[in-house]
Amino acid sequence: MTTEEAWERLATVIDPELGMDIVELGLVYEVDLAPDSTYIRMTLTTPGCPLHEAITGGVRRALELPGEPPVEVDVVWDPPWTPDRIGTSGAGTVG
């Protein structure tokens, strides 16, 4: 999988409350692909988000396809998400 493919796959993960994908929302801060793992650093719209498991599970399902390495999803709160991030995908901060 290439970095571009990873971002495309992440764009299929929808935040069910907002009805937008996590890339468009600006929730993904970093994608780092290594031969033996895939690291995703992201946030959610609010701490304690009730859809935390649904969204991070969606990230894993989008990226952990047969033959692909395991995915580590690191949910961080710094920097905090704000609506200003909508439309500013983190695609420039890939590893």
Secondary structure, DSSP 8 states (H G I E B T S, - for coil): --HHHHHHHHTT-EETTTTEETTTTT-EEEEEEETTEEEEEE--SSTT-TTHHHHHHHHHHHH--TTS--EEEEE--SS---GGGTT--GGGG--
